[in-house]
């Protein structure tokens, strides 16, 4: 999830008011997750995304705060659904638990790993997840919500497939691994006449394991990479929301106890006949604390509204982070309805976020290498927008924004900003760093949409976003997520009895990337450690992939029966087989026995080639949802 030119790890997610660490499977530690969702949308009632003027209760975010509210389970009888989609199958159960309680439970599991293996895909993913919500309504004034979500991921190499050039390259450097993540908690609400209290107690945990061997031998003497990480967060938030006339007050405190256990062994070569070894075990624990308050009110017959919030955060990780006054986080939002159906809005704010845990826990000689260097990352936001809405569901919105980053991590070994770092499929940031990096993001967002009207609904959205960070010379260069252009056009219609058809065309600008240092990558002493090309950081993100676009089509039909219903859909992704641009890969040429070919002009080198790795195929699928 890239929001307004920010990194994917700058977003925070809340499920019924409880913070959860991720909303996707297959997390790359230090960045974010993959394309498969962790939450079952059939359990969700509503969702919202704040890209500015974040709620004061939500800390540790610099790009967005996303809130997901789950519906309550039905109270009249037991029911549920069975789903079968292109990627997974699952069941959902719901019903009453006594007179004052109801529950929702979901379990899903992927099955496409069998098809992917047969197709010769280099990496075979498997995932499963469960989700639960129980609402206990003690009386009109007291409510308790118990909720949780957990996911398990595993990825293995398809070593038995036909040894194509692509498969040999990917299985040569990509490790095998597994992950486990969960978040569980209780949300208690006590209602008074004009206010209510909320207490949120929760815990989340993330386990990440991966390993890699030379030629995937599994022999200990051939080990190239061994990584185990365990992250746990125990959270408590207490807040009070008060309503008075047209005013709304909210204030509270937050406490958090974090534990991180990381053990890493890895080999990497950047120069001829030199191998950099990372070998450390790090146990880190610290406490986070914060306080927040916000106020909102409407004036002049609800034509003018104000939202103002303030938050302070600190932690015990280091002296640089312990004083909450240094992380004073104000935010302000103003809106003015200057004409019927027209509204002008403006916002400003300063937000802070702790650096990724891997950077904080990285150790050399038994000491946290970055403890005296890292600071809270900071982002200053400005925004201005105009919006037009009508009672028929028509909406037009135009907004411009500017974000300034300060105290961002700068990786000292590679001499690049963390915003330009390359993940190795498992993690990013396992090296010394300081807080000297600065950057900015700015752009404009345009959206026009029509909700369901005369059997039709449609929308058009376009964003132009620039995201840049300073290189080692202080010059601004594109961040790794500086795509520049994003656009979607969606169209849907209800036809006949319970028929729905829809189409979506999407466009994204090409990702910037750093070209390979082909001369160094081809050295035998380097390739036999890395098994992939190394980036030439003197040309940081100078190259860019082509623009990507695709068309998706879908048809749904619902059949209603006496005690149950069946929804069947046909989904076609990438309907015209558009090419999906992927960063080219540098690999070695091989002989008939699949061994690397030595350069006849230089026996210290392999013969190398850069291969276009673009892919693009039509992905049709059939799915069903049976509700009972």
Steps between C-alpha positions, in 0.01 A plus 500: 500500500670817374322816618602843372860415429570335835651161570271205561624470860373853574138380523314385812198271513221476758243222528202605715732750671778245564829552317612208283851472350402411144205444268684276251684170489872456415654795680846623399643606835572871511256578220158341459299203384405338172193489274286254700269657757500385862151628583183331376293773334179305574552587867549872437224757534692815410849631433656845483842641413648816652783634284529820705375649828533157664286422807699599807459155658695345210873549539808367322373580149634737234296423187159364596274353766255237374208392719296183444176434685366146513131431506344319793392139460131436451295446817190328361655167394818324397615555144802543283648471155737293290728672250712374215710756314792501260753486784338340804201335657345577836210480740330765711280418798286735709222492752384573855689402814234533765263793526762774518771386263567410138804382307664500158771253397686462172761250380668500158773305323671540164499220244670657197839364607419178314423683176805728533725201550368337184555824306867508598484817711832533691353580843194316633303698762254358753292702745220452750321730743231514766297795630263532794267753659271465798277777633372480857231758580478488880242780508431837339811651659762227476633317194796268446648399165742208475674485166806359330660407170786260423685395187749231401717526188750265343701526180704220345708470184374303203824308451339220300376725219657531157831688551427809292724804520244680714454208738875447548550869573218530752563172681869589509462793741147495647485327840232273641312605809187532707319768699239514771315812612214561739322786675244446775336727751203628694318830449284611791259795473311667783225740391386803697238762421719721280822303474658158506827342611699254291766262629697298243734224619674301227805299400650430160788276398698447180728201437722494192740221399701450179808311386710457187775258389740484207321315218217437752700207637374522858852429625614709796836568336314659207290736711474853359215639705328413827250741650257478791303793635235524772322829566237547771301809596273526805274806483267689732297806396249685716295783356195708579277651232267781606214661302379849589270700272684487167834432663685172523790448741725197514802440722694208637828322563684211336756256640686228314759237590703369205735202475717416199719190459705487177768253398667534161784338311554612142774530240515766230775616266537855371860481375740248347622231742325667796204357688304705752367285782210600723478286811313629804236416759305794637253509789326836529219618726371848566186686606307752295275763655273767362220743575253656262206735476278640228215744454251552219211741456269638234417870468272730302213259444740211436668681210840519668665217693826468691697198613809550716709231662820462696707195580823432690707183474818364651672172580782351706708375204748788523558847641422643155145364514398510866385864527141524365528878461740436211224304328228764536252416225234765424241461225232738369222464246261773379205474264260760362175437311505819297218403262235236485675166442846665486764473772853636537738324740854548629716302739844505660678267739828364631528125552761271653583131464762271652750353251457137391583251774778336298691829488446555871608147594796466262805413710876472462726363773200450726396868491212673324693674223232759421368582848684833527428599140135431421218739582125503453436549128305820428260605228339845464177513298316779318185452295237704317193368321159571357203263483158496336231252604131456422216304656496263201840358597712706261836613637789699358818560699832671427777521759864600503752403767860546611697282744845571640704218657773548759713267719440212259746206529809513280674165441873546554634185333321566171506882542134534401178609666280226642246626244729366224586166662444170321328220690654152467160326496502469881620824657659839443720706731750260657792745519624806690289814454453854624215752480648736241268433205245755382238487228176635367184394323246718323222461253138538405206258521185516289188287541156504347243231575133420481355252746219269395260709287259366238667158519844651431802588709833632379815673616816658364807573710844633416799592716829662410752449780871578526702330778870580540773456760854632523789285384845498661582830326187674625330489159135400476440174313188288453399278789432133432125568480515814281258374232372853417173392336205300635159476337185287499172501309220280636156426360224282641139422419217291640318313225180300520442292811810477720751546218796733543771582250809710559824613340806676634792642307806595702828673424821547698821676412816295491704438813846655511787259553877503528691345206736211567873526544550243228880494521507422872196270491668271248809435710505133596589580861197732518244293308578181694383679816212717377359303202350824370611840376604773741368856454724784390410760763700766313200493260237491772150446352604644164300240306122471489262226389237568233145602586274210598129472418240224501128433465303282743149369430247333728146359480299401810171313525310425821251214531255521790350188658271448795766464770818593321647691207779439252713769335711398202750724326736494206805721534754578228811687607725665242245435228721613211818333636686821567869458581577540872835682525746347746857608574732318254730243654869446452593136471783280376507312173502122546627197312302184424560371853357830636837607643600869465718578199838655579596804293772375257663845507507522880499175702412697815156577357187324386325594179193703598190631334213728604164341425165670464277341764167656402199273527143531386218249466123491518385368838143367483333353807164379625384538857196446716356607832230288663313676784288302742 
